Amino acid sequence: MVGQMKYRIYPHPFTRINEFYNYNGEVDSAYHGVNYSHPAITTPARTCLSENDFQSEFYDDVAIDFVCETVFDYPYPQITEKTIRPLVNKKAFVIIGAPRTLDFLQEKGFQTFHPFINESYDKIEDPIKRLQFLQNEISRICALPIDNIKQFMLEYQDALQNNFDNFHKLRNTELECIKNKLKSLVNK
């Protein structure tokens, strides 16, 4: 029965087909060879992460991205595609996320936008106080004249380019580290 089927998607080079399994763990030959893959899984990594994957058209009209990260009241920073979008699109950002997220990004070589953006929110552990601080800072930024925002963008062009370049450098080195860790686990 199709309603009881589940499938696995195997990225290349493991297999060229996607196999349907029934709940007994057996391949259902009626579905053998049906392609249910997604290009993000089967495309090599060097072509998966392009600027088009990060809503570049949307960012044409954005100066500062207010990034609502996946976690907020969390013990450590977590970076997702939400934070990557402004980096890849050369935009400034305010991260509404866990404390010390900006510290984590700076440790990885990214530049942030102090003093134009008051980033002291990143050190506030209490989630209610951090959110109140962020609310005030976002309101302050939104009230700025557009000419101030334009001047800010011009002044921080080098930082925006650095973030873009650093993301592409880290993408390769971080993936290599993950591959090496996985290899070491498999070889144990």
C-alpha positions as CSV (number, residue, x, y, z in Angstrom):
1,M,0.0,0.0,0.0
2,V,1.4,3.4,-1.0
3,G,0.1,5.0,2.2
4,Q,2.4,2.8,4.2
5,M,5.5,3.4,2.0
6,K,8.5,5.5,3.0
7,Y,11.5,6.2,0.9
8,R,15.2,7.0,1.3
9,I,17.0,9.6,-0.8
10,Y,20.6,8.6,-1.5
11,P,22.9,11.2,-2.7
12,H,25.3,10.4,-5.6
13,P,27.6,8.4,-5.7
14,F,25.9,5.9,-3.3
15,T,23.2,4.9,-5.8
16,R,21.6,6.2,-8.9
17,I,18.1,5.4,-7.8
18,N,15.9,6.1,-4.9
19,E,14.4,3.1,-3.3
20,F,11.0,2.7,-1.7
21,Y,10.9,0.6,1.4
22,N,7.9,-0.8,3.0
23,Y,7.6,-1.1,6.8
24,N,9.2,-4.5,6.7
25,G,12.4,-3.0,5.4
26,E,12.0,-4.6,1.9
27,V,12.4,-2.8,-1.4
28,D,9.1,-2.5,-3.2
29,S,9.9,-3.4,-6.8
30,A,6.8,-1.6,-8.0
31,Y,8.5,1.7,-7.2
32,H,12.0,0.7,-8.1
33,G,13.8,3.4,-10.1
34,V,11.2,6.2,-9.4
35,N,13.2,9.4,-9.1
36,Y,12.3,11.3,-5.9
37,S,15.6,13.1,-5.5
38,H,16.1,16.8,-5.1
39,P,19.0,18.7,-6.8
40,A,20.2,20.0,-3.5
41,I,20.9,16.5,-2.4
42,T,22.3,15.1,-5.7
43,T,24.2,18.2,-7.0
44,P,27.8,18.5,-6.1
45,A,28.4,21.0,-3.2
46,R,30.3,23.5,-5.3
47,T,27.1,24.2,-7.2
48,C,24.6,23.8,-4.4
49,L,25.4,27.0,-2.6
50,S,25.1,29.8,-5.1
51,E,23.8,33.3,-4.5
52,N,20.5,32.2,-6.1
53,D,19.9,29.8,-3.3
54,F,19.9,32.7,-0.8
55,Q,17.1,34.9,-2.3
56,S,19.5,37.4,-4.0
57,E,16.6,39.1,-5.8
58,F,14.9,39.9,-2.5
59,Y,18.1,41.4,-1.1
60,D,18.4,43.9,-4.0
61,D,16.2,46.3,-1.9
62,V,17.6,45.4,1.6
63,A,20.3,47.3,3.4
64,I,20.1,45.7,6.9
65,D,18.6,42.2,7.5
66,F,17.0,41.6,10.8
67,V,17.7,37.9,11.1
68,C,15.4,35.8,13.3
69,E,17.5,32.8,13.9
70,T,16.0,29.4,14.7
71,V,17.0,29.6,18.4
72,F,16.7,32.5,20.8
73,D,16.6,31.2,24.4
74,Y,19.4,28.7,23.9
75,P,22.7,28.1,25.7
76,Y,24.9,28.5,22.7
77,P,24.8,30.1,19.2
78,Q,23.4,28.2,16.3
79,I,24.0,29.5,12.7
80,T,21.6,28.5,10.0
81,E,20.8,29.6,6.4
82,K,19.0,32.6,7.9
83,T,22.4,34.1,9.0
84,I,24.1,33.0,5.9
85,R,21.7,34.9,3.6
86,P,23.0,38.4,4.4
87,L,26.6,37.2,4.3
88,V,26.2,35.8,0.8
89,N,24.2,38.8,-0.3
90,K,26.7,41.4,1.1
91,K,24.2,42.9,3.6
92,A,24.5,44.1,7.1
93,F,22.5,42.3,9.8
94,V,21.2,42.3,13.3
95,I,20.8,38.7,14.6
96,I,17.8,38.0,16.8
97,G,19.2,34.8,18.3
98,A,21.1,33.1,21.1
99,P,23.6,35.2,23.1
100,R,27.2,35.3,21.8
101,T,26.1,34.6,18.2
102,L,28.0,37.7,17.0
103,D,31.1,36.6,19.1
104,F,30.9,33.2,17.3
105,L,30.8,34.9,13.9
106,Q,33.7,37.1,14.7
107,E,35.7,34.1,15.9
108,K,35.1,32.6,12.4
109,G,36.4,35.8,10.8
110,F,33.2,37.6,10.0
111,Q,32.9,41.3,10.6
112,T,29.9,42.9,12.4
113,F,28.7,46.5,12.3
114,H,29.5,48.2,15.6
115,P,29.3,51.1,16.3
116,F,26.6,51.8,13.7
117,I,24.6,48.9,15.2
118,N,24.7,48.7,19.0
119,E,25.7,45.0,19.4
120,S,25.8,44.9,23.2
121,Y,22.6,42.8,22.9
122,D,24.8,39.9,22.0
123,K,26.2,39.7,25.6
124,I,22.8,39.8,27.3
125,E,22.0,36.3,28.7
126,D,18.5,37.0,29.9
127,P,16.2,36.4,26.9
128,I,13.6,38.9,27.9
129,K,16.2,41.7,28.4
130,R,17.9,40.8,25.2
131,L,14.6,40.9,23.3
132,Q,13.8,44.3,24.8
133,F,17.2,45.6,23.9
134,L,16.8,44.3,20.3
135,Q,13.4,45.9,20.0
136,N,14.8,49.2,20.9
137,E,17.8,48.9,18.6
138,I,15.7,47.8,15.7
139,S,13.3,50.7,16.3
140,R,16.3,53.1,16.4
141,I,17.7,51.7,13.1
142,C,14.2,51.9,11.4
143,A,13.8,55.5,12.4
144,L,17.1,56.6,10.8
145,P,16.9,58.7,7.7
146,I,17.6,56.7,4.5
147,D,20.7,58.9,3.8
148,N,22.2,57.6,7.0
149,I,21.6,54.1,6.0
150,K,23.1,54.7,2.5
151,Q,26.2,56.3,4.1
152,F,26.5,53.3,6.5
153,M,26.4,50.9,3.5
154,L,29.2,52.8,1.8
155,E,31.3,53.0,4.9
156,Y,31.0,49.2,5.5
157,Q,31.5,48.0,2.0
158,D,34.9,46.4,2.9
159,A,33.3,44.5,5.8
160,L,30.4,43.3,3.6
161,Q,32.9,42.0,1.0
162,N,35.0,40.4,3.7
163,N,32.0,38.5,5.0
164,F,31.1,37.3,1.5
165,D,34.7,36.1,0.8
166,N,35.0,34.6,4.3
167,F,31.8,32.6,3.8
168,H,33.1,31.1,0.6
169,K,36.5,30.3,2.2
170,L,34.8,28.7,5.2
171,R,32.3,26.7,3.2
172,N,35.2,24.7,1.8
173,T,37.3,24.4,4.9
174,E,34.4,23.6,7.2
175,L,33.1,20.9,4.9
176,E,36.6,19.4,4.7
177,C,36.8,19.3,8.5
178,I,33.5,17.5,8.7
179,K,34.6,15.0,6.1
180,N,37.8,14.3,8.0
181,K,35.9,13.9,11.3
182,L,33.4,11.5,9.7
183,K,36.3,9.5,8.1
184,S,38.0,9.2,11.5
185,L,34.8,7.9,13.1
186,V,34.3,5.4,10.4
187,N,37.9,4.2,10.6
188,K,37.7,3.6,14.4
